[in-house]
C-alpha cells in the first residue's frame, strides 16, 4: 500500500511545477506596465550612453614572415610546429621568436619612439605629434568629466601643500619617464595589439584610434618600426662582422698598395745593378708584395661573403593585408549597448516583481507587528 501511494504522488510533481510557472507568468503579466516602462527608460538611457561614447576606428595589417633556418628534430619538429609548439632551432642564431612580438610592441622603448611620429586627422584639424594628440585631442564621455572632477579638485588641493616639483629637462628619457609620459605610454600600449598564429607564424597588428586616418597611418608606421626592429636584431652580429671585415679589407688594401709602391720604386731605381744584395732586396720586396696581395684577395672574398650573409639573414615580410583607412567605427557597438540596457532592465524589473517586492512587503509587515 505504501508503494502505491508513492507511485500515485509522483505524477503530480510536474503539474505542481507547471502551476507554479503559470502563477509566476501571471504575476509578471499583471505588472507588465512596470516591465515595459523600465525597458523604455533603459532604451533611452542606452541611446544616450551609446551616442556619448566617442567613436573608435581600428586598422589591421597581416604579415607573413619568411621562414628562416631549419627546425630541429626532423619530422618531430614539423609535427610540433603543426601543433603550435616551438622546439627551437639548431641552425642559426635567431632567438627572437614571433611569440615575442607583442612584448616588443608593448615595451617602453618601442612606445616612446612613437611619441614623435607626426599624425594628421581626416578633417585636417589636428597636425601634430602622436604624444600631443593622445594628450590633448582625445574625446571622452561627458560623465568622465563629472567623475574626475572631485579627484582633480583633491589633487589641486594637495598640490598647494607640497613643494614645487623639479621641472623636467625637456628631453625624453625612457629610463626615467615622467607621470604624464608614463600615462601616455600606457594609453598607447592599450591601443596597439599584436597577435601571432603559432602554427603559421602570421602576425596581425591592430591599432585603434579615434580618427580613421590616424589609425591607418599609425598602423603602417608601427608595422615598419616592428620590421626594422626585427631586422636589426637578426642582422646585428652579421653587420658587426661585416664592419670588422670592411676594416680588415681597408687595411689589407693599404698594405698591398704600400708594398707594391715600394717594390716598383726599388726596381725603377736599380734596373742596371746586378749586385746580389740588390737582387736579394728586390726579392724580399717582391715577396712582401705577393704576401700582401694574397691577404688582400682573401679579405676581399671574406668581405663579399659577409655582405651576402647580411642579405641572406635579412628577414623578408610579405604584407598580406596592408593598412587601409577604415570606413566604419569598430567601437562602440550601439545595438549591443541598447540591447544590454534593455535586457538588464527587463531582468531587473521581473526580479523585482517576483522576489524583491514580496520580500519588502513581508519585511514591512514584520516591522509593523
C-alpha positions as a LaTeX table, in Angstrom:
\begin{tabular}{lrrr}
\hline
Residue & $x$ (\AA) & $y$ (\AA) & $z$ (\AA) \\
\hline
Unk1 & 0.00 & 0.00 & 0.00 \\
Unk2 & 2.83 & 2.43 & 0.77 \\
Unk3 & 4.43 & 1.85 & $-2.64$ \\
Unk4 & 1.10 & 2.53 & $-4.42$ \\
Unk5 & 0.77 & 5.86 & $-2.63$ \\
Unk6 & 4.28 & 6.84 & $-3.71$ \\
Unk7 & 3.51 & 5.94 & $-7.32$ \\
Unk8 & 0.33 & 8.00 & $-7.21$ \\
Unk9 & 2.07 & 11.06 & $-5.86$ \\
Unk10 & 4.96 & 11.09 & $-8.37$ \\
Unk11 & 2.97 & 12.19 & $-11.49$ \\
Unk12 & 1.63 & 15.18 & $-9.59$ \\
Unk13 & 5.04 & 16.92 & $-9.33$ \\
Unk14 & 5.20 & 18.21 & $-12.96$ \\
Unk15 & 1.66 & 19.55 & $-12.58$ \\
Unk16 & 2.69 & 21.47 & $-9.47$ \\
Unk17 & 5.72 & 22.89 & $-11.25$ \\
Unk18 & 3.58 & 23.86 & $-14.25$ \\
Unk19 & 1.07 & 25.59 & $-11.97$ \\
Unk20 & 3.91 & 27.49 & $-10.29$ \\
Unk21 & 5.29 & 28.69 & $-13.63$ \\
Unk22 & 1.85 & 29.80 & $-14.75$ \\
Unk23 & 1.38 & 31.69 & $-11.49$ \\
Unk24 & 4.72 & 33.40 & $-11.95$ \\
Unk25 & 3.87 & 34.32 & $-15.52$ \\
Unk26 & 0.51 & 35.72 & $-14.40$ \\
Unk27 & 2.23 & 37.70 & $-11.70$ \\
Unk28 & 4.66 & 39.25 & $-14.20$ \\
Unk29 & 1.87 & 39.90 & $-16.71$ \\
Unk30 & $-0.15$ & 41.72 & $-14.08$ \\
Unk31 & 2.80 & 44.10 & $-13.62$ \\
Unk32 & 3.65 & 44.30 & $-17.33$ \\
Unk33 & 3.35 & 48.07 & $-17.34$ \\
Unk34 & 6.26 & 48.27 & $-14.91$ \\
Unk35 & 8.36 & 45.98 & $-17.15$ \\
Unk36 & 7.57 & 47.98 & $-20.30$ \\
Unk37 & 8.22 & 51.25 & $-18.53$ \\
Unk38 & 11.59 & 50.03 & $-17.20$ \\
Unk39 & 12.60 & 48.76 & $-20.64$ \\
Unk40 & 11.57 & 52.07 & $-22.22$ \\
Unk41 & 13.64 & 54.11 & $-19.78$ \\
Unk42 & 16.54 & 51.70 & $-20.24$ \\
Unk43 & 16.32 & 52.11 & $-24.02$ \\
Unk44 & 16.53 & 55.91 & $-23.66$ \\
Unk45 & 19.48 & 55.64 & $-21.28$ \\
Unk46 & 21.17 & 53.15 & $-23.60$ \\
Unk47 & 20.82 & 55.52 & $-26.55$ \\
Unk48 & 22.30 & 58.39 & $-24.54$ \\
Unk49 & 25.22 & 56.23 & $-23.42$ \\
Unk50 & 25.82 & 54.78 & $-26.90$ \\
Unk51 & 25.92 & 58.19 & $-28.57$ \\
Unk52 & 28.04 & 59.71 & $-25.78$ \\
Unk53 & 30.93 & 57.25 & $-26.17$ \\
Unk54 & 33.47 & 58.52 & $-28.74$ \\
Unk55 & 33.92 & 56.50 & $-31.89$ \\
Unk56 & 36.98 & 54.31 & $-32.23$ \\
Unk57 & 38.42 & 53.14 & $-35.57$ \\
Unk58 & 40.57 & 50.01 & $-35.87$ \\
Unk59 & 43.06 & 49.25 & $-38.65$ \\
Unk60 & 44.68 & 45.84 & $-39.05$ \\
Unk61 & 47.60 & 44.60 & $-41.14$ \\
Unk62 & 48.64 & 41.00 & $-41.66$ \\
Unk63 & 52.27 & 39.99 & $-42.14$ \\
Unk64 & 53.56 & 36.63 & $-43.32$ \\
Unk65 & 57.24 & 36.28 & $-42.29$ \\
Unk66 & 59.78 & 34.38 & $-44.33$ \\
Unk67 & 60.74 & 31.04 & $-42.80$ \\
Unk68 & 64.37 & 31.14 & $-41.64$ \\
Unk69 & 66.53 & 28.23 & $-40.60$ \\
Unk70 & 65.73 & 24.55 & $-40.15$ \\
Unk71 & 63.87 & 23.26 & $-37.19$ \\
Unk72 & 65.49 & 20.64 & $-35.07$ \\
Unk73 & 64.09 & 17.19 & $-34.68$ \\
Unk74 & 63.24 & 16.44 & $-38.30$ \\
Unk75 & 59.71 & 15.12 & $-38.57$ \\
Unk76 & 59.16 & 15.63 & $-34.85$ \\
Unk77 & 59.93 & 19.31 & $-35.28$ \\
Unk78 & 57.46 & 19.52 & $-38.14$ \\
Unk79 & 54.75 & 17.82 & $-36.08$ \\
Unk80 & 55.46 & 20.14 & $-33.17$ \\
Unk81 & 55.19 & 23.17 & $-35.47$ \\
Unk82 & 51.79 & 21.92 & $-36.70$ \\
Unk83 & 50.66 & 21.63 & $-33.09$ \\
Unk84 & 51.84 & 25.17 & $-32.34$ \\
Unk85 & 54.83 & 24.09 & $-30.23$ \\
Unk86 & 58.18 & 25.79 & $-30.81$ \\
Unk87 & 61.03 & 23.36 & $-30.19$ \\
Unk88 & 63.73 & 25.88 & $-31.00$ \\
Unk89 & 66.25 & 25.87 & $-33.80$ \\
Unk90 & 69.50 & 24.03 & $-34.08$ \\
Unk91 & 70.62 & 26.09 & $-37.04$ \\
Unk92 & 71.13 & 29.82 & $-36.90$ \\
Unk93 & 71.37 & 32.31 & $-34.08$ \\
Unk94 & 67.87 & 33.78 & $-34.12$ \\
Unk95 & 66.37 & 33.91 & $-30.63$ \\
Unk96 & 63.59 & 36.36 & $-31.49$ \\
Unk97 & 60.51 & 34.22 & $-31.98$ \\
Unk98 & 57.19 & 35.64 & $-33.23$ \\
Unk99 & 55.71 & 34.98 & $-29.79$ \\
Unk100 & 57.78 & 37.91 & $-28.52$ \\
Unk101 & 56.36 & 40.43 & $-31.00$ \\
Unk102 & 53.53 & 41.55 & $-28.65$ \\
Unk103 & 56.09 & 42.14 & $-25.87$ \\
Unk104 & 58.29 & 44.14 & $-28.24$ \\
Unk105 & 55.44 & 46.42 & $-29.31$ \\
Unk106 & 54.32 & 46.99 & $-25.71$ \\
Unk107 & 57.85 & 47.68 & $-24.43$ \\
Unk108 & 58.65 & 51.17 & $-23.16$ \\
Unk109 & 61.50 & 51.92 & $-25.64$ \\
Unk110 & 59.31 & 50.94 & $-28.60$ \\
Unk111 & 56.36 & 53.04 & $-27.39$ \\
Unk112 & 58.42 & 56.11 & $-26.55$ \\
Unk113 & 59.97 & 56.07 & $-30.04$ \\
Unk114 & 56.44 & 56.59 & $-31.40$ \\
Unk115 & 55.87 & 59.80 & $-29.43$ \\
Unk116 & 57.47 & 61.97 & $-32.14$ \\
Unk117 & 55.54 & 60.41 & $-35.03$ \\
Unk118 & 53.64 & 63.06 & $-36.99$ \\
Unk119 & 49.88 & 62.45 & $-37.19$ \\
Unk120 & 47.18 & 64.23 & $-39.13$ \\
Unk121 & 43.46 & 63.63 & $-38.76$ \\
Unk122 & 40.94 & 63.12 & $-41.51$ \\
Unk123 & 39.41 & 66.60 & $-41.17$ \\
Unk124 & 42.83 & 68.34 & $-41.04$ \\
Unk125 & 42.07 & 69.83 & $-37.62$ \\
Unk126 & 44.97 & 68.02 & $-35.97$ \\
Unk127 & 48.53 & 68.15 & $-37.35$ \\
Unk128 & 50.92 & 67.38 & $-34.53$ \\
Unk129 & 52.89 & 64.60 & $-32.88$ \\
Unk130 & 51.34 & 61.42 & $-31.54$ \\
Unk131 & 52.20 & 62.40 & $-27.96$ \\
Unk132 & 50.34 & 65.73 & $-28.22$ \\
Unk133 & 47.41 & 64.05 & $-29.98$ \\
Unk134 & 46.96 & 61.49 & $-27.21$ \\
Unk135 & 47.47 & 64.14 & $-24.52$ \\
Unk136 & 45.28 & 66.97 & $-25.81$ \\
Unk137 & 42.96 & 65.76 & $-28.58$ \\
Unk138 & 41.20 & 62.75 & $-27.07$ \\
Unk139 & 37.42 & 62.88 & $-26.70$ \\
Unk140 & 35.81 & 61.36 & $-23.62$ \\
Unk141 & 32.19 & 60.74 & $-22.48$ \\
Unk142 & 30.51 & 63.57 & $-20.63$ \\
Unk143 & 30.30 & 61.56 & $-17.42$ \\
Unk144 & 34.09 & 61.20 & $-17.40$ \\
Unk145 & 34.48 & 64.89 & $-16.57$ \\
Unk146 & 31.89 & 64.61 & $-13.78$ \\
Unk147 & 33.57 & 61.58 & $-12.22$ \\
Unk148 & 37.08 & 63.02 & $-12.46$ \\
Unk149 & 36.15 & 66.49 & $-11.17$ \\
Unk150 & 36.37 & 65.60 & $-7.42$ \\
Unk151 & 39.75 & 63.91 & $-7.94$ \\
Unk152 & 41.06 & 66.95 & $-9.81$ \\
Unk153 & 39.96 & 69.25 & $-7.01$ \\
Unk154 & 41.54 & 66.93 & $-4.43$ \\
Unk155 & 44.80 & 66.81 & $-6.38$ \\
Unk156 & 44.85 & 70.59 & $-6.76$ \\
Unk157 & 44.27 & 70.98 & $-3.01$ \\
Unk158 & 47.07 & 68.57 & $-2.13$ \\
Unk159 & 49.45 & 70.29 & $-4.54$ \\
Unk160 & 49.04 & 73.56 & $-2.58$ \\
Unk161 & 50.70 & 71.98 & 0.44 \\
Unk162 & 53.53 & 70.34 & $-1.49$ \\
Unk163 & 56.83 & 71.80 & $-2.54$ \\
Unk164 & 57.25 & 72.75 & $-6.16$ \\
Unk165 & 58.32 & 69.77 & $-8.23$ \\
Unk166 & 61.55 & 69.88 & $-10.15$ \\
Unk167 & 60.83 & 70.57 & $-13.80$ \\
Unk168 & 61.98 & 68.05 & $-16.38$ \\
Unk169 & 64.88 & 68.56 & $-18.73$ \\
Unk170 & 62.58 & 68.68 & $-21.74$ \\
Unk171 & 64.14 & 65.58 & $-23.30$ \\
Unk172 & 62.54 & 62.16 & $-23.30$ \\
Unk173 & 64.36 & 59.61 & $-21.16$ \\
Unk174 & 62.87 & 56.08 & $-21.48$ \\
Unk175 & 64.81 & 55.08 & $-18.35$ \\
Unk176 & 63.03 & 57.70 & $-16.24$ \\
Unk177 & 59.64 & 58.77 & $-17.55$ \\
Unk178 & 57.50 & 61.46 & $-16.02$ \\
Unk179 & 53.98 & 60.65 & $-14.84$ \\
Unk180 & 52.42 & 62.19 & $-17.96$ \\
Unk181 & 54.80 & 60.31 & $-20.26$ \\
Unk182 & 54.11 & 57.04 & $-18.44$ \\
Unk183 & 50.34 & 57.60 & $-18.73$ \\
Unk184 & 50.61 & 58.32 & $-22.46$ \\
Unk185 & 52.78 & 55.22 & $-22.98$ \\
Unk186 & 50.24 & 53.08 & $-21.11$ \\
Unk187 & 47.33 & 54.52 & $-23.11$ \\
Unk188 & 49.22 & 53.92 & $-26.37$ \\
Unk189 & 50.02 & 50.35 & $-25.35$ \\
Unk190 & 46.31 & 49.62 & $-24.90$ \\
Unk191 & 45.61 & 50.91 & $-28.42$ \\
Unk192 & 48.16 & 48.64 & $-30.14$ \\
Unk193 & 47.52 & 44.90 & $-30.27$ \\
Unk194 & 49.65 & 42.17 & $-31.87$ \\
Unk195 & 48.54 & 38.57 & $-32.28$ \\
Unk196 & 50.62 & 35.73 & $-33.73$ \\
Unk197 & 49.36 & 32.46 & $-35.17$ \\
Unk198 & 51.72 & 29.88 & $-33.65$ \\
Unk199 & 51.09 & 27.35 & $-36.42$ \\
Unk200 & 51.66 & 29.60 & $-39.44$ \\
Unk201 & 53.66 & 32.47 & $-37.92$ \\
Unk202 & 51.28 & 35.01 & $-39.46$ \\
Unk203 & 51.30 & 38.23 & $-37.44$ \\
Unk204 & 48.28 & 40.53 & $-37.17$ \\
Unk205 & 48.82 & 44.10 & $-35.99$ \\
Unk206 & 45.82 & 46.22 & $-34.98$ \\
Unk207 & 45.81 & 49.90 & $-33.97$ \\
Unk208 & 42.71 & 51.63 & $-32.59$ \\
Unk209 & 42.35 & 55.42 & $-32.67$ \\
Unk210 & 39.55 & 57.98 & $-32.58$ \\
Unk211 & 40.32 & 59.11 & $-36.14$ \\
Unk212 & 40.33 & 56.71 & $-39.12$ \\
Unk213 & 43.24 & 58.39 & $-40.95$ \\
Unk214 & 45.44 & 58.47 & $-37.84$ \\
Unk215 & 44.57 & 54.83 & $-37.17$ \\
Unk216 & 45.67 & 53.76 & $-40.66$ \\
Unk217 & 48.82 & 55.88 & $-40.78$ \\
Unk218 & 49.94 & 54.83 & $-37.30$ \\
Unk219 & 49.35 & 51.17 & $-38.15$ \\
Unk220 & 51.62 & 51.50 & $-41.16$ \\
Unk221 & 54.27 & 53.25 & $-39.03$ \\
Unk222 & 54.17 & 50.64 & $-36.27$ \\
Unk223 & 54.40 & 47.87 & $-38.88$ \\
Unk224 & 57.57 & 49.35 & $-40.40$ \\
Unk225 & 59.08 & 50.06 & $-36.97$ \\
Unk226 & 58.47 & 46.45 & $-35.93$ \\
Unk227 & 60.01 & 45.15 & $-39.17$ \\
Unk228 & 63.07 & 47.37 & $-38.71$ \\
Unk229 & 63.45 & 46.25 & $-35.09$ \\
Unk230 & 63.34 & 42.58 & $-36.04$ \\
Unk231 & 65.70 & 43.13 & $-38.98$ \\
Unk232 & 68.23 & 44.99 & $-36.85$ \\
Unk233 & 68.11 & 42.30 & $-34.18$ \\
Unk234 & 68.55 & 39.38 & $-36.56$ \\
Unk235 & 71.31 & 41.04 & $-38.60$ \\
Unk236 & 73.12 & 42.57 & $-35.63$ \\
Unk237 & 76.00 & 40.07 & $-35.46$ \\
Unk238 & 76.30 & 39.80 & $-39.23$ \\
Unk239 & 76.50 & 43.59 & $-39.55$ \\
Unk240 & 79.20 & 43.73 & $-36.87$ \\
Unk241 & 81.14 & 41.02 & $-38.72$ \\
Unk242 & 80.70 & 42.98 & $-41.96$ \\
Unk243 & 82.03 & 46.18 & $-40.36$ \\
Unk244 & 85.07 & 44.31 & $-38.99$ \\
Unk245 & 85.71 & 42.69 & $-42.38$ \\
Unk246 & 85.48 & 46.06 & $-44.11$ \\
Unk247 & 88.10 & 47.40 & $-41.67$ \\
Unk248 & 90.40 & 44.47 & $-42.44$ \\
Unk249 & 89.80 & 44.98 & $-46.16$ \\
Unk250 & 90.80 & 48.64 & $-45.94$ \\
Unk251 & 93.98 & 47.77 & $-44.04$ \\
Unk252 & 94.90 & 44.91 & $-46.39$ \\
Unk253 & 94.37 & 47.11 & $-49.43$ \\
Unk254 & 96.55 & 49.87 & $-47.94$ \\
Unk255 & 99.31 & 47.36 & $-47.09$ \\
Unk256 & 99.23 & 45.88 & $-50.58$ \\
Unk257 & 99.34 & 49.31 & $-52.23$ \\
Unk258 & 102.25 & 50.35 & $-50.00$ \\
Unk259 & 104.20 & 47.15 & $-50.72$ \\
Unk260 & 103.54 & 47.50 & $-54.43$ \\
Unk261 & 104.78 & 51.11 & $-54.42$ \\
Unk262 & 107.97 & 50.17 & $-52.55$ \\
Unk263 & 108.72 & 47.33 & $-54.95$ \\
Unk264 & 108.10 & 49.44 & $-58.03$ \\
Unk265 & 110.25 & 52.29 & $-56.72$ \\
Unk266 & 113.13 & 49.95 & $-55.88$ \\
Unk267 & 113.03 & 48.23 & $-59.28$ \\
Unk268 & 112.90 & 51.55 & $-61.14$ \\
Unk269 & 115.86 & 52.90 & $-59.18$ \\
Unk270 & 118.05 & 49.80 & $-59.58$ \\
Unk271 & 117.44 & 48.49 & $-63.10$ \\
Unk272 & 121.10 & 48.18 & $-64.20$ \\
Unk273 & 122.55 & 46.95 & $-60.91$ \\
Unk274 & 123.40 & 43.25 & $-60.77$ \\
Unk275 & 124.72 & 43.01 & $-57.21$ \\
Unk276 & 123.38 & 40.12 & $-55.18$ \\
Unk277 & 122.48 & 42.40 & $-52.28$ \\
Unk278 & 120.21 & 44.45 & $-54.55$ \\
Unk279 & 118.67 & 41.28 & $-56.00$ \\
Unk280 & 118.05 & 39.95 & $-52.50$ \\
Unk281 & 116.33 & 43.20 & $-51.52$ \\
Unk282 & 114.27 & 43.09 & $-54.72$ \\
Unk283 & 113.22 & 39.51 & $-53.97$ \\
Unk284 & 112.28 & 40.45 & $-50.39$ \\
Unk285 & 110.13 & 43.35 & $-51.57$ \\
Unk286 & 108.52 & 41.15 & $-54.19$ \\
Unk287 & 107.68 & 38.50 & $-51.58$ \\
Unk288 & 106.15 & 41.16 & $-49.29$ \\
Unk289 & 104.09 & 42.43 & $-52.20$ \\
Unk290 & 102.92 & 38.89 & $-53.04$ \\
Unk291 & 102.05 & 38.19 & $-49.41$ \\
Unk292 & 100.14 & 41.48 & $-49.12$ \\
Unk293 & 98.32 & 40.66 & $-52.35$ \\
Unk294 & 97.29 & 37.21 & $-51.10$ \\
Unk295 & 95.97 & 38.69 & $-47.85$ \\
Unk296 & 94.17 & 41.38 & $-49.81$ \\
Unk297 & 92.43 & 38.88 & $-52.10$ \\
Unk298 & 91.41 & 36.64 & $-49.17$ \\
Unk299 & 89.95 & 39.55 & $-47.21$ \\
Unk300 & 88.15 & 40.74 & $-50.36$ \\
Unk301 & 86.50 & 37.32 & $-50.67$ \\
Unk302 & 85.54 & 37.39 & $-46.99$ \\
Unk303 & 84.04 & 40.83 & $-47.48$ \\
Unk304 & 81.81 & 39.59 & $-50.29$ \\
Unk305 & 80.76 & 36.62 & $-48.17$ \\
Unk306 & 79.95 & 38.91 & $-45.21$ \\
Unk307 & 77.77 & 41.09 & $-47.45$ \\
Unk308 & 76.00 & 38.02 & $-48.76$ \\
Unk309 & 75.48 & 36.78 & $-45.19$ \\
Unk310 & 73.76 & 40.02 & $-44.17$ \\
Unk311 & 71.50 & 39.82 & $-47.20$ \\
Unk312 & 70.78 & 36.15 & $-46.53$ \\
Unk313 & 69.64 & 36.51 & $-42.93$ \\
Unk314 & 67.68 & 39.72 & $-43.50$ \\
Unk315 & 64.03 & 38.70 & $-42.97$ \\
Unk316 & 61.53 & 39.40 & $-45.71$ \\
Unk317 & 57.92 & 40.06 & $-44.73$ \\
Unk318 & 55.02 & 39.68 & $-47.10$ \\
Unk319 & 52.23 & 42.14 & $-46.35$ \\
Unk320 & 49.14 & 40.00 & $-46.84$ \\
Unk321 & 46.71 & 42.73 & $-45.78$ \\
Unk322 & 48.04 & 46.31 & $-45.94$ \\
Unk323 & 46.77 & 49.22 & $-43.85$ \\
Unk324 & 43.68 & 50.94 & $-45.23$ \\
Unk325 & 41.61 & 53.76 & $-43.79$ \\
Unk326 & 38.59 & 52.20 & $-42.01$ \\
Unk327 & 35.19 & 53.36 & $-43.20$ \\
Unk328 & 33.17 & 52.31 & $-40.14$ \\
Unk329 & 33.96 & 52.63 & $-36.44$ \\
Unk330 & 34.75 & 49.48 & $-34.50$ \\
Unk331 & 33.56 & 50.94 & $-31.20$ \\
Unk332 & 31.11 & 51.49 & $-29.66$ \\
Unk333 & 28.54 & 48.91 & $-30.79$ \\
Unk334 & 25.35 & 50.91 & $-30.33$ \\
Unk335 & 22.93 & 47.99 & $-30.91$ \\
Unk336 & 24.73 & 45.84 & $-28.33$ \\
Unk337 & 24.68 & 48.66 & $-25.77$ \\
Unk338 & 20.96 & 49.22 & $-26.37$ \\
Unk339 & 20.17 & 45.50 & $-26.12$ \\
Unk340 & 22.27 & 45.20 & $-22.97$ \\
Unk341 & 20.46 & 48.04 & $-21.19$ \\
Unk342 & 17.01 & 46.76 & $-22.19$ \\
Unk343 & 17.90 & 43.19 & $-21.15$ \\
Unk344 & 19.20 & 44.28 & $-17.75$ \\
Unk345 & 16.13 & 46.46 & $-17.19$ \\
Unk346 & 13.82 & 43.58 & $-18.13$ \\
Unk347 & 15.58 & 41.09 & $-15.86$ \\
Unk348 & 15.75 & 43.62 & $-13.03$ \\
Unk349 & 12.06 & 44.51 & $-13.23$ \\
Unk350 & 10.99 & 40.85 & $-13.39$ \\
Unk351 & 13.21 & 40.07 & $-10.41$ \\
Unk352 & 11.65 & 42.98 & $-8.52$ \\
Unk353 & 8.13 & 41.73 & $-9.25$ \\
Unk354 & 8.78 & 38.08 & $-8.40$ \\
Unk355 & 11.13 & 38.29 & $-5.42$ \\
Unk356 & 12.13 & 41.67 & $-4.04$ \\
Unk357 & 8.65 & 43.19 & $-3.91$ \\
Unk358 & 7.24 & 40.32 & $-1.83$ \\
Unk359 & 10.28 & 40.33 & 0.44 \\
Unk360 & 9.83 & 44.04 & 1.12 \\
Unk361 & 6.12 & 43.55 & 1.88 \\
Unk362 & 6.91 & 40.74 & 4.31 \\
Unk363 & 9.62 & 42.78 & 5.98 \\
Unk364 & 7.28 & 45.78 & 6.40 \\
Unk365 & 4.60 & 43.54 & 7.98 \\
Unk366 & 7.12 & 42.15 & 10.43 \\
Unk367 & 8.30 & 45.63 & 11.41 \\
Unk368 & 4.76 & 46.92 & 11.91 \\
Unk369 & 3.92 & 43.93 & 14.16 \\
\hline
\end{tabular}
